[in-house]
C-alpha cells in the first residue's frame, strides 16, 4: 500500500469508503437507501474545497489496485464553513429536502440516514475550538487497510501537509460508540478538547 495525492477519478471511492466505514468503522450500507448522502457531508466536499488536503491510501482490493482509505480535511475550518454554506449546502439541500420537518425525514432507511440528511437542513457553524485548532480531518480505512499502521502514517502525512500550509493545529470528532477510534487517537497523543453528547473532540497542535 502507498499514500499518494488525491486525483479527480478518486471521487467515487471517497463516497464508497465513507459508506463502507460509516457505522463507527463498520460497513453502513444497510443503513442507507441513498449510498451517497454520507459522503456528501463527510468526504466529497473537501475534494472540491481543498483537494491538496485529501490524501489517498492505495492498495489491493479484490485483485485491483485502487483507493482503500483516505485522510481528508481542511487547513482552515472557518473558510471551509463559509464555502460549504455558500456553495455546497444549497445544492445538497435541494436533493435532501431542507424543508423537511426536523422530526421526520421521508425516504430514510434508518434513523442514522435520517440524522445525516438533517445535516443539510441548516448552515454549518464554525466550532469555537477552531480558533486554536484551525484545521480538521476525517480518516477512513477499509478493513483490508486496518491494523497495519497505515492510520498512523496517514495522520503523520496530513500533519506534515498542514504544517507546510501554515496550519498550527487540527481537530476531529469521534463518536462515543467508536471505542476503537477513541483509543487510536489517544495512542496517537491527541488532546481531548471537549466531550459532546455524541462523542469526543480531539485536537493536535503542530
N, C-alpha and C positions, 0 to 999 in steps of 0.2 A: 504494500500500500504506500501511497505517497500523497503529500499535501501539495496542492497547486492552486493557482489563481482561478477564480470563477470565470467561466466563459458563457456567453449567451445561450448556447444549446443546453447548458446545465439546468435551465429554469424548470423544466418538468420534473427533474429529480429533486429539486428543493421541495416541491409540493408532495411528491411521493414519500420522501424520507420524513418530512414533517408529519404526515399522516401515520406512517408505519411506526413512529416513535411517540405518537401524540397522546397515549394513555399512560402518562408517567413513565415513559421509556418503552412501553409495550405498544403493540400494534393497535391502533384506534379505528381501523377500517370499519368494524362492525358498529361503531357508534355514530356513523355519519351516512346520510343519504348523499350529500354533496362531498365528494372526496377532496375538493379544493378549498373549502371555506377555512380550514385551519391554517393552511399555508398562505391564504390571502391576508392573514393578520400577522402570523409569526415568522414568515420566511420571505415570500416573494417581494414585498415592498422594499426590503433592504437591497435587493439586487438592482432595483431601479434608482434608489436614492444615493447609495454609496457602494457601488459594486466592488471597489478595491478593499472593502471591509467584509467581503464574502470569500471565504477560503473553503476549498473542496478537498475532501478526503476521497481519493480514487483507489479502487481495488477490484478484486474479482468478486463477481456476484452471478451465480448460476452460469458460469462459463464466459461471462462478459466482463471486460474492463470498463468500469463506469463509476459514477459517484456512489459512495456507500456511507457518506456522512458529510457534515459541514459544520463550520462555525461561522456565524454571521452577526452583523450588528451595525452600529454606527459609532463614530468617534464624537458625535455631537447630538446628544439626545434632544436638546432644546430645538435645534434646527430640524431634526428629523420629525419631531412632533408637529412643528409648524407645517412642514411639507406634507406629512401624512394627512393632516386635517384639510389642507387646501387642495391637494392633488389626488390622493388615493381614496380617501374616505367617501367623497360624493359618489364616485362610480361604484364602489363596493356597496354602499348603502342602497343604491338603486337596484342592485342584484338581491341583496339580503333583506330588504324591507325595513328601512329605518323607521317607518311609520307604524310598525307592528306594536301592539301594546306590550309594555315591559313584562307583563305576567304571562304572555303566550306568544310563541313564535310558530306560525304554521309551517308544516312540512319538515320539522326536525325529527330525526330518528330517535333521539335520546335527549335527556336534559343537558348533556355535555354539548351536543350540537346546538341546542337552543341557546346556551350561555355564550358560545363562540359567536353565533350570529348576532347576539345582542351587543357584542363589542363594536359593531358598526352603527349602532343607533345613537351614539353621542361622540363628541370630539375626544381625542386623547388629551390627557393632562400631563404636563411635564412634572415628574416627581421631584419633591424637594431635595432628595439626596443627589440629584443630577448636578447640583452646584459643586459638590466635592468629587463626584464620580461621573463625569460628563458623558462617557460612553456607556453603551450597554450591549449585551450579546445574547444570542441563543445558540446552543450547541446540541446537535442530534446525530447519533450514530446508529446505523442498522446493527442488529445483533452480531452479524458477521464481523463487524469492526470493533466490537466492545471487548473490554477486558485485556487489551494488549498494549496499553499505554498510549493509544492514539488520542484519547481525550485530553490527556496532559499535554501532548505535543501540539494539539490544536489550540489549547489555551495559551501555551507559550507563543505560538505563532501569531495569534491575534493581539497578544500583549505587545509583541515587537512591532506589529503593524501600527497599533495605536500610538506607541512611543514615537515612531517616525512621523506620525501625523500631528504630533504635539498634544495628544490627549493625555491628561495627567492621571486618569483612573477610569474604571468602568464598573458597572453593576449588572446584576442579573437577578431574576426571581425564580424560585423553585417551589413547587407545590409541597405542602406538608405531607402529602401521600407519597412523594417521591423520596423515600428514605435513602435510596442508593445515590441519588443526585446530591442530597444534603451531605452525606458522608464524603462524597468525592470533593465537593467544594471546600469542606473543612480540611480535608487532607491536603488540598492544594494551597491552603494557607489564607483563604479569603476571610474577610471580616464580616461578621453578621451586623448589618446596618439596622435592620428593624424586623419585627415579626408582624405580619399582617394576618387577617382572618384566613386567607387562602394558603399562606406559607411564609417563607423567609426570603428577605432580600439580602444578598451578599454583595460585597464590594471589594475591589482591589485597587490600591494606589500604585502608580507606575513611576 
